[in-house]
């Protein structure tokens, strides 16, 4: 995989902004709602909000938004206010978003068709406070305008700058690009942490379905391998692990220990980058896997605490790069 130079890696990326708006079904409480009760002054306390519709009737919209966000996290990398995606995967991503949007819009029409009746049911359920709810209800046209599912896909490119213009003009974009490598490795760690707790922690056996999230992470890294030199060695380690797994049946014994060791390695950025650097220097991926099965390594990863949310600078890089960013390796 060719490694792009400077911020020309943007040539192979598309940016996606997910624009999903949800109706909260809430209105701010007022003094009139409380019958003129005496309250502390506003600089001391403020009133809360009231639900003007059943939250269960709108929960589906937040669920579908979360599904879209999770899908984009699995296939792209957080960038600017959205995600960066490999250009060659954009069509597949959009097709999935279309499916989610269609479900969203169907749920929207079903909700609006029953909107007036559901409001009356909500008022009847809270008859003691019916006037508070009724005085704050809104029409279905307003609600329709508040529930939307859209996205925008666009190309990001640096400005053409003349010699007389300040270097600060595109400094913000350059900063975003230089953070891509660091962001990607933080996302690897978060994905692995999620896999560890949901699938591997404390298990003596798992099914082949346990490999699915790992394969998804592998596909994501293959698509984004051009943005950071250490990514390809990581994909090599994952691929070598998957190749060692049995073709069928449950996974246990040494094979499960290897998977648990790999996930533990992926959870910690400094360990992962250390092994990736060794592969870049000529070490074989299978030798890394063999080291994960050593008793001393098993003790370390079995006792490892969950990594901190704070980014940790790899020890192998501290002398060359004192900041929190990964070294550029000629990328920018």
C-alpha positions in Angstrom: 0.0 0.0 0.0 1.4 3.3 -1.1 1.9 5.9 1.8 0.7 9.3 0.7 2.9 12.3 1.4 2.0 15.7 3.0 -1.7 16.3 3.3 -2.2 14.7 -0.1 -3.7 11.7 1.7 -6.9 13.8 1.4 -6.9 12.9 -2.3 -7.9 9.4 -1.3 -10.5 10.4 1.4 -14.0 11.7 1.4 -15.5 13.5 4.3 -19.1 12.7 5.5 -21.2 14.8 7.7 -24.2 12.9 9.3 -27.1 15.4 9.8 -29.7 13.7 11.9 -32.2 15.8 13.9 -34.4 14.4 16.6 -37.4 15.9 18.3 -36.9 15.8 22.1 -40.7 16.0 22.9 -39.8 18.3 25.8 -40.7 21.8 26.8 -39.3 24.0 29.4 -41.3 24.2 32.7 -42.7 27.6 33.5 -43.9 29.2 36.8 -47.4 29.0 35.5 -47.1 25.2 35.3 -46.4 25.2 39.1 -49.3 27.5 39.9 -47.2 30.5 40.7 -45.2 28.7 43.5 -42.4 30.7 44.9 -39.0 29.6 43.6 -35.4 30.6 44.1 -34.1 33.4 41.8 -32.9 32.3 38.3 -29.2 33.0 39.2 -29.6 30.3 41.9 -31.8 27.6 40.2 -33.7 27.0 37.0 -36.8 25.0 36.2 -36.4 21.7 34.4 -38.4 20.4 31.4 -41.6 18.5 30.9 -42.3 15.7 28.5 -45.2 16.5 26.1 -45.2 13.1 24.4 -44.5 9.5 25.3 -40.7 9.0 25.0 -41.3 5.4 23.9 -42.9 6.6 20.7 -39.8 8.5 19.6 -37.1 6.1 20.9 -36.8 4.5 17.5 -35.3 7.6 15.9 -32.4 7.8 18.4 -31.8 4.0 17.9 -31.5 4.4 14.2 -29.2 7.4 14.6 -27.0 5.4 16.8 -27.0 2.6 14.3 -25.7 5.0 11.6 -23.0 6.4 13.9 -21.8 2.9 14.9 -21.7 1.9 11.2 -19.6 5.0 10.3 -17.3 4.4 13.2 -16.7 0.8 12.0 -15.8 1.9 8.5 -14.4 5.4 8.8 -12.3 7.6 11.0 -13.5 10.6 13.0 -12.5 13.7 11.1 -13.5 17.3 11.5 -17.2 17.3 12.4 -17.8 13.9 10.9 -15.9 11.0 9.4 -13.2 10.4 6.8 -13.8 7.5 4.5 -11.7 5.8 1.9 -13.0 7.0 -1.5 -13.3 3.4 -2.8 -15.6 2.5 0.1 -17.9 5.5 -0.1 -20.5 3.8 -2.3 -20.9 0.9 0.1 -21.2 3.3 3.1 -23.9 5.4 1.3 -25.9 2.3 0.5 -26.1 1.3 4.1 -27.0 4.9 5.1 -29.8 4.8 2.6 -31.2 1.6 4.2 -31.1 3.2 7.7 -32.6 6.5 6.3 -35.5 4.5 4.7 -36.3 2.8 8.1 -36.0 6.2 9.7 -38.5 7.9 7.3 -40.9 4.9 7.6 -40.8 5.2 11.3 -41.4 9.0 11.0 -44.5 8.6 8.9 -45.9 5.9 11.2 -45.3 8.2 14.2 -46.8 11.2 12.6 -49.9 9.3 11.4 -50.6 8.4 15.0 -49.3 11.6 16.5 -52.6 13.3 17.6 -53.9 10.1 19.2 -50.7 9.4 21.0 -50.6 12.9 22.5 -54.1 12.4 23.8 -53.1 9.0 25.3 -50.1 10.7 27.0 -52.4 13.4 28.4 -54.9 10.8 29.7 -52.1 8.8 31.3 -51.1 12.0 33.3 -54.5 13.4 33.8 -53.5 15.2 37.0 -51.1 17.3 34.9 -53.2 17.4 31.7 -53.3 21.2 31.4 -49.5 21.5 31.8 -49.1 19.1 28.9 -52.0 20.4 26.7 -50.8 24.0 26.9 -47.4 23.0 25.6 -48.3 20.6 22.7 -47.2 21.4 19.2 -48.7 20.4 15.8 -47.6 17.5 13.7 -46.2 19.8 11.0 -43.7 21.3 13.6 -42.7 17.8 14.7 -42.2 16.7 11.1 -39.8 19.6 10.6 -37.8 18.5 13.6 -37.2 14.9 12.6 -34.8 14.4 9.7 -32.1 12.1 8.5 -29.6 13.5 6.0 -25.9 13.3 5.2 -23.5 15.2 3.1 -20.4 13.7 1.4 -17.7 16.1 0.2 -14.1 16.3 -0.8 -11.7 18.2 1.4 -8.7 20.0 -0.1 -6.2 22.6 1.1 -6.7 26.1 -0.2 -4.5 27.3 -3.1 -2.4 29.9 -1.2 -0.4 32.7 -2.8 3.1 33.6 -1.4 1.7 36.7 0.2 -0.9 34.9 2.2 -0.4 33.8 5.8 0.5 30.2 6.5 -2.3 30.2 9.1 -4.9 30.0 6.4 -4.8 26.3 6.2 -3.3 25.6 9.6 -6.5 24.2 11.0 -6.9 21.7 8.2 -3.3 20.6 8.5 -3.8 20.1 12.2 -6.8 17.8 11.5 -4.8 15.8 9.0 -1.8 15.4 11.3 -4.2 14.0 14.0 -5.6 11.3 11.7 -3.0 8.7 12.6 -3.3 9.3 16.3 -7.1 9.2 16.1 -7.1 6.0 14.2 -5.0 4.2 16.8 -7.3 5.5 19.6 -10.2 4.1 17.7 -8.5 0.8 17.4 -8.0 0.8 21.2 -11.7 1.7 21.8 -12.9 -1.0 19.4 -10.7 -3.6 21.0 -11.8 -2.6 24.5 -15.4 -3.1 23.5 -14.6 -6.5 21.9 -12.7 -7.5 25.1 -15.6 -6.8 27.5 -18.4 -8.0 25.2 -16.8 -11.1 23.8 -13.5 -12.3 25.2 -13.1 -11.4 28.9 -13.4 -14.5 31.1 -14.4 -16.8 28.2 -13.1 -20.4 27.8 -14.7 -20.8 24.4 -16.3 -18.5 21.8 -18.2 -19.2 18.5 -17.0 -18.0 15.1 -19.3 -15.0 15.4 -16.7 -13.6 17.8 -14.4 -13.1 14.8 -16.9 -10.8 13.0 -16.0 -7.5 14.9 -12.3 -8.3 14.4 -12.8 -8.8 10.7 -14.7 -5.5 10.5 -11.8 -3.7 12.2 -9.4 -5.4 9.8 -11.3 -4.2 6.8 -11.4 -0.7 8.2 -7.7 -0.6 8.7 -6.9 -2.0 5.3 -9.0 0.8 3.7 -7.2 3.4 5.8 -3.7 1.9 5.7 -2.4 4.7 3.5 -2.8 7.4 6.2 -0.2 6.0 8.7 2.8 3.7 8.2 2.1 1.6 11.3 -1.3 0.6 10.2 -0.2 -2.0 7.6 1.8 -4.0 10.2 -1.3 -4.0 12.4 -3.4 -5.5 9.6 -0.7 -8.1 9.1 -0.9 -9.2 12.7 -4.7 -9.4 12.6 -4.6 -11.3 9.3 -2.1 -13.8 10.6 -4.3 -14.4 13.7 -7.4 -15.0 11.6 -5.5 -17.4 9.4 -4.6 -19.5 12.4 -8.3 -19.9 13.5 -10.1 -23.2 12.8 -12.4 -23.2 9.7 -15.4 -24.4 11.7 -16.5 -25.2 15.2 -16.1 -23.3 18.4 -12.8 -21.6 19.3 -11.1 -22.5 22.5 -7.8 -23.6 23.9 -4.6 -22.1 22.4 -6.7 -20.5 19.6 -8.8 -18.6 22.1 -5.7 -17.6 24.1 -4.2 -16.2 20.9 -7.4 -14.2 20.2 -7.4 -12.8 23.7 -3.8 -11.9 23.5 -4.4 -10.1 20.2 -7.4 -8.1 21.5 -5.4 -7.2 24.6 -2.5 -6.0 22.4 -5.0 -3.9 20.3 -6.4 -2.3 23.5 -3.1 -0.6 24.3 -1.7 1.8 21.8 1.9 1.8 23.0 2.3 -2.0 22.9 0.6 -2.1 19.5 2.8 0.5 18.0 5.9 -1.2 19.5 5.1 -4.5 17.7 4.1 -2.6 14.5 7.5 -0.9 14.5 9.2 -4.3 14.9 7.3 -5.6 11.9 8.4 -2.5 9.9 12.0 -3.4 10.9 11.6 -6.9 9.5 10.0 -9.1 12.2 7.4 -11.6 11.0 3.8 -11.3 12.1 3.7 -14.9 13.2 6.6 -14.3 15.6 4.5 -11.6 17.3 1.7 -14.0 17.7 4.0 -16.7 19.1 5.2 -14.1 21.7 1.5 -13.5 22.7 1.2 -17.1 23.7 4.2 -17.1 26.0 3.3 -17.5 29.7 4.8 -14.2 30.6 2.7 -12.4 28.0 -0.5 -14.2 29.1 0.0 -13.0 32.7 0.4 -9.4 31.5 -2.7 -9.3 29.2 -4.9 -11.3 31.5 -4.2 -8.9 34.4 -4.2 -5.7 32.3 -6.5 -3.0 33.5 -8.7 -1.1 31.0 -6.6 1.6 29.3 -7.2 5.2 30.3 -9.3 7.5 28.1 -6.4 9.8 27.9 -4.1 9.2 24.9 -0.8 7.5 25.9 2.3 8.3 23.9 4.1 5.1 22.8 7.4 4.7 24.8 9.2 3.8 21.6 8.4 7.2 20.2 9.0 9.5 23.2 12.5 10.6 22.3 11.6 11.5 18.7 8.2 13.1 19.3 7.3 14.6 22.7 3.8 15.7 21.6 0.6 13.6 21.7 0.7 13.2 17.9 2.2 10.2 16.2 5.4 11.0 14.2 4.7 12.1 10.7 6.9 9.4 9.0 6.9 11.7 6.0 3.1 11.9 5.8 2.9 15.7 6.6 
